[in-house]
Amino acid sequence: MPKVRLIGADGEQAGIIATDDARQMARDADLDLVEVAAGAKPPVARLLDYSKYKYEQDQKAKAARKHQTQVNVREIKLRPKIAVNDYNTKKGHVIRFLTNGDKVKVTIMFRGREQAHPERGRDLLFRLVEDLEGLATIESRPLQEGRNMSMLLGPLKGSRESGGTEGRR
């Protein structure tokens, strides 16, 4: 590349300059000559302190990661013939997970002849969703995978502030 379009350290265009002259300008200013658009005609290069540029990019990426929230997926396993008290206990766990902002994968495990009645598992999952009205939203509908049927629940936006004491005694 015999010539480049040069952008100075202050962001101003210096014009189209021979590559060797641009390198000399970078050395004189104690900066780096960085190619920013190789596909342009002529290629675009910029004078900048590359280590400072990389540091600023790393700081921006770190700040972006800091403001992200980590979402965990917790799993609760049920059986189609679950007793009322066991169901209430499991429902309490689901409520606790949702109020902490986690997603919950609810899995119904079928054994033996229970596999002949998948509608019982589906009914149980929808009963759980009705009991969690105002706390959860269905992110994936009930899906049969071999001996298991699973559904993913996510917290509603306002459910974290509600305290999550509903359904507990």
C-alpha atoms as a printed R data frame, in Angstrom:
    type eleno elety resid chain resno       x       y      z
1   ATOM     1    CA   MET     A     1   0.000   0.000  0.000
2   ATOM     2    CA   PRO     A     2   1.877   3.077 -1.215
3   ATOM     3    CA   LYS     A     3  -0.570   5.654  0.212
4   ATOM     4    CA   VAL     A     4  -3.047   5.783  3.108
5   ATOM     5    CA   ARG     A     5  -5.761   8.176  4.206
6   ATOM     6    CA   LEU     A     6  -4.418   9.339  7.557
7   ATOM     7    CA   ILE     A     7  -6.475  10.360 10.577
8   ATOM     8    CA   GLY     A     8  -4.486  12.245 13.195
9   ATOM     9    CA   ALA     A     9  -4.383  11.617 16.942
10  ATOM    10    CA   ASP     A    10  -6.973  14.364 17.483
11  ATOM    11    CA   GLY     A    11  -9.429  12.727 15.042
12  ATOM    12    CA   GLU     A    12  -8.816  15.254 12.248
13  ATOM    13    CA   GLN     A    13  -8.148  14.000  8.711
14  ATOM    14    CA   ALA     A    14  -4.574  14.636  7.614
15  ATOM    15    CA   GLY     A    15  -5.333  13.657  4.022
16  ATOM    16    CA   ILE     A    16  -3.823  11.056  1.715
17  ATOM    17    CA   ILE     A    17  -0.173  10.520  2.606
18  ATOM    18    CA   ALA     A    18   2.545   8.084  1.582
19  ATOM    19    CA   THR     A    19   2.773   5.138  3.993
20  ATOM    20    CA   ASP     A    20   6.413   5.815  4.873
21  ATOM    21    CA   ASP     A    21   5.596   9.441  5.722
22  ATOM    22    CA   ALA     A    22   2.689   8.286  7.926
23  ATOM    23    CA   ARG     A    23   5.024   5.872  9.755
24  ATOM    24    CA   GLN     A    24   7.513   8.693 10.308
25  ATOM    25    CA   MET     A    25   4.752  10.970 11.649
26  ATOM    26    CA   ALA     A    26   3.724   8.193 14.076
27  ATOM    27    CA   ARG     A    27   7.336   7.781 15.282
28  ATOM    28    CA   ASP     A    28   7.743  11.551 15.731
29  ATOM    29    CA   ALA     A    29   4.519  11.765 17.768
30  ATOM    30    CA   ASP     A    30   5.458   8.586 19.738
31  ATOM    31    CA   LEU     A    31   2.207   6.943 18.610
32  ATOM    32    CA   ASP     A    32   1.215   3.838 16.642
33  ATOM    33    CA   LEU     A    33   0.003   3.753 13.040
34  ATOM    34    CA   VAL     A    34  -3.083   1.528 13.038
35  ATOM    35    CA   GLU     A    35  -4.978   0.463  9.926
36  ATOM    36    CA   VAL     A    36  -8.698   0.920 10.653
37  ATOM    37    CA   ALA     A    37 -10.291   0.281  7.236
38  ATOM    38    CA   ALA     A    38  -8.216  -1.979  5.005
39  ATOM    39    CA   GLY     A    39 -10.957  -2.360  2.367
40  ATOM    40    CA   ALA     A    40 -11.201   1.366  1.588
41  ATOM    41    CA   LYS     A    41  -9.449   2.942 -1.412
42  ATOM    42    CA   PRO     A    42  -6.935   4.095 -0.236
43  ATOM    43    CA   PRO     A    43  -6.780   2.242  3.109
44  ATOM    44    CA   VAL     A    44  -7.545   4.314  6.208
45  ATOM    45    CA   ALA     A    45  -4.921   4.471  8.988
46  ATOM    46    CA   ARG     A    46  -4.988   6.306 12.284
47  ATOM    47    CA   LEU     A    47  -2.392   7.660 14.674
48  ATOM    48    CA   LEU     A    48  -3.128   6.529 18.230
49  ATOM    49    CA   ASP     A    49  -1.593   5.043 21.350
50  ATOM    50    CA   TYR     A    50  -2.600   1.430 20.765
51  ATOM    51    CA   SER     A    51  -1.978   0.196 24.322
52  ATOM    52    CA   LYS     A    52  -4.161   3.019 25.695
53  ATOM    53    CA   TYR     A    53  -6.844   2.172 23.097
54  ATOM    54    CA   LYS     A    54  -6.806  -1.539 24.092
55  ATOM    55    CA   TYR     A    55  -6.997  -0.584 27.789
56  ATOM    56    CA   GLU     A    56 -10.050   1.630 27.178
57  ATOM    57    CA   GLN     A    57 -11.736  -1.146 25.162
58  ATOM    58    CA   ASP     A    58 -11.112  -3.628 27.992
59  ATOM    59    CA   GLN     A    59 -12.564  -1.179 30.534
60  ATOM    60    CA   LYS     A    60 -15.703  -0.711 28.414
61  ATOM    61    CA   ALA     A    61 -16.133  -4.473 28.082
62  ATOM    62    CA   LYS     A    62 -15.639  -4.924 31.839
63  ATOM    63    CA   ALA     A    63 -18.263  -2.250 32.600
64  ATOM    64    CA   ALA     A    64 -20.711  -3.911 30.184
65  ATOM    65    CA   ARG     A    65 -20.225  -7.288 31.913
66  ATOM    66    CA   LYS     A    66 -20.682  -5.663 35.317
67  ATOM    67    CA   HIS     A    67 -24.164  -4.421 34.405
68  ATOM    68    CA   GLN     A    68 -25.359  -7.791 33.107
69  ATOM    69    CA   THR     A    69 -27.355 -10.045 35.383
70  ATOM    70    CA   GLN     A    70 -26.542 -13.719 35.614
71  ATOM    71    CA   VAL     A    71 -29.639 -15.889 35.111
72  ATOM    72    CA   ASN     A    72 -29.520 -19.355 36.647
73  ATOM    73    CA   VAL     A    73 -31.765 -22.214 35.584
74  ATOM    74    CA   ARG     A    74 -32.912 -24.248 38.581
75  ATOM    75    CA   GLU     A    75 -34.650 -27.604 38.191
76  ATOM    76    CA   ILE     A    76 -37.529 -29.116 40.148
77  ATOM    77    CA   LYS     A    77 -38.534 -32.733 39.552
78  ATOM    78    CA   LEU     A    78 -42.079 -33.974 40.154
79  ATOM    79    CA   ARG     A    79 -43.946 -37.241 39.682
80  ATOM    80    CA   PRO     A    80 -47.444 -37.448 38.152
81  ATOM    81    CA   LYS     A    81 -48.906 -39.001 41.327
82  ATOM    82    CA   ILE     A    82 -47.476 -36.420 43.771
83  ATOM    83    CA   ALA     A    83 -49.152 -35.944 47.161
84  ATOM    84    CA   VAL     A    84 -50.696 -32.552 48.043
85  ATOM    85    CA   ASN     A    85 -48.162 -31.666 50.751
86  ATOM    86    CA   ASP     A    86 -45.226 -32.649 48.535
87  ATOM    87    CA   TYR     A    87 -46.689 -30.553 45.721
88  ATOM    88    CA   ASN     A    88 -47.019 -27.531 48.042
89  ATOM    89    CA   THR     A    89 -43.406 -27.958 49.198
90  ATOM    90    CA   LYS     A    90 -42.123 -28.123 45.610
91  ATOM    91    CA   LYS     A    91 -44.304 -25.131 44.691
92  ATOM    92    CA   GLY     A    92 -42.690 -23.197 47.558
93  ATOM    93    CA   HIS     A    93 -39.252 -24.001 46.152
94  ATOM    94    CA   VAL     A    94 -40.330 -22.799 42.706
95  ATOM    95    CA   ILE     A    95 -41.671 -19.560 44.213
96  ATOM    96    CA   ARG     A    96 -38.366 -19.012 46.044
97  ATOM    97    CA   PHE     A    97 -36.356 -19.590 42.853
98  ATOM    98    CA   LEU     A    98 -38.556 -17.243 40.812
99  ATOM    99    CA   THR     A    99 -38.449 -14.444 43.402
100 ATOM   100    CA   ASN     A   100 -34.630 -14.701 43.353
101 ATOM   101    CA   GLY     A   101 -34.785 -14.036 39.608
102 ATOM   102    CA   ASP     A   102 -33.869 -17.559 38.489
103 ATOM   103    CA   LYS     A   103 -35.577 -19.517 35.739
104 ATOM   104    CA   VAL     A   104 -37.084 -22.868 36.733
105 ATOM   105    CA   LYS     A   105 -37.177 -26.032 34.657
106 ATOM   106    CA   VAL     A   106 -40.030 -28.158 35.981
107 ATOM   107    CA   THR     A   107 -39.622 -31.823 35.042
108 ATOM   108    CA   ILE     A   108 -42.253 -34.540 35.423
109 ATOM   109    CA   MET     A   109 -40.690 -38.014 35.598
110 ATOM   110    CA   PHE     A   110 -42.836 -40.892 34.317
111 ATOM   111    CA   ARG     A   111 -42.205 -44.507 35.313
112 ATOM   112    CA   GLY     A   112 -43.753 -47.694 34.001
113 ATOM   113    CA   ARG     A   113 -47.420 -47.381 33.141
114 ATOM   114    CA   GLU     A   114 -47.456 -43.673 33.995
115 ATOM   115    CA   GLN     A   115 -46.052 -43.091 30.497
116 ATOM   116    CA   ALA     A   116 -49.397 -44.101 29.029
117 ATOM   117    CA   HIS     A   117 -50.993 -40.954 30.554
118 ATOM   118    CA   PRO     A   118 -48.892 -37.908 29.599
119 ATOM   119    CA   GLU     A   119 -51.982 -35.715 30.008
120 ATOM   120    CA   ARG     A   120 -51.701 -36.147 33.805
121 ATOM   121    CA   GLY     A   121 -48.223 -34.656 33.727
122 ATOM   122    CA   ARG     A   122 -49.369 -31.834 31.454
123 ATOM   123    CA   ASP     A   123 -52.312 -31.117 33.788
124 ATOM   124    CA   LEU     A   124 -49.943 -31.005 36.767
125 ATOM   125    CA   LEU     A   125 -47.656 -28.533 34.995
126 ATOM   126    CA   PHE     A   126 -50.560 -26.259 34.054
127 ATOM   127    CA   ARG     A   127 -51.907 -26.461 37.616
128 ATOM   128    CA   LEU     A   128 -48.499 -25.271 38.837
129 ATOM   129    CA   VAL     A   129 -48.581 -22.375 36.354
130 ATOM   130    CA   GLU     A   130 -52.067 -21.390 37.590
131 ATOM   131    CA   ASP     A   131 -50.836 -21.496 41.201
132 ATOM   132    CA   LEU     A   132 -47.922 -19.225 40.227
133 ATOM   133    CA   GLU     A   133 -50.192 -16.638 38.584
134 ATOM   134    CA   GLY     A   134 -48.456 -13.243 38.702
135 ATOM   135    CA   LEU     A   135 -45.049 -14.763 39.488
136 ATOM   136    CA   ALA     A   136 -44.094 -16.801 36.438
137 ATOM   137    CA   THR     A   137 -44.401 -16.863 32.709
138 ATOM   138    CA   ILE     A   138 -44.045 -19.942 30.506
139 ATOM   139    CA   GLU     A   139 -40.873 -19.665 28.424
140 ATOM   140    CA   SER     A   140 -41.191 -23.093 26.820
141 ATOM   141    CA   ARG     A   141 -44.369 -25.145 26.701
142 ATOM   142    CA   PRO     A   142 -44.474 -28.688 28.167
143 ATOM   143    CA   LEU     A   143 -42.377 -30.986 26.011
144 ATOM   144    CA   GLN     A   144 -42.214 -34.795 26.261
145 ATOM   145    CA   GLU     A   145 -38.640 -36.137 26.022
146 ATOM   146    CA   GLY     A   146 -38.690 -39.890 26.496
147 ATOM   147    CA   ARG     A   147 -39.683 -40.641 30.108
148 ATOM   148    CA   ASN     A   148 -39.637 -36.970 31.105
149 ATOM   149    CA   MET     A   149 -41.852 -33.995 30.358
150 ATOM   150    CA   SER     A   150 -40.379 -30.582 31.033
151 ATOM   151    CA   MET     A   151 -41.386 -26.937 30.913
152 ATOM   152    CA   LEU     A   152 -39.329 -23.779 31.477
153 ATOM   153    CA   LEU     A   153 -40.722 -20.995 33.654
154 ATOM   154    CA   GLY     A   154 -39.254 -17.505 33.875
155 ATOM   155    CA   PRO     A   155 -39.883 -14.817 36.485
156 ATOM   156    CA   LEU     A   156 -42.171 -11.924 35.629
157 ATOM   157    CA   LYS     A   157 -40.488  -8.513 35.740
158 ATOM   158    CA   GLY     A   158 -42.223  -7.347 38.933
159 ATOM   159    CA   SER     A   159 -42.072 -10.660 40.827
160 ATOM   160    CA   ARG     A   160 -38.727  -9.911 42.494
161 ATOM   161    CA   GLU     A   161 -40.118  -7.009 44.502
162 ATOM   162    CA   SER     A   162 -43.225  -8.847 45.686
163 ATOM   163    CA   GLY     A   163 -41.318 -10.779 48.346
164 ATOM   164    CA   GLY     A   164 -42.579 -14.169 47.234
165 ATOM   165    CA   THR     A   165 -44.527 -15.017 50.399
166 ATOM   166    CA   GLU     A   166 -47.610 -16.126 48.494
167 ATOM   167    CA   GLY     A   167 -48.379 -19.825 48.873
168 ATOM   168    CA   ARG     A   168 -46.299 -20.277 52.042
169 ATOM   169    CA   ARG     A   169 -47.573 -20.873 55.556
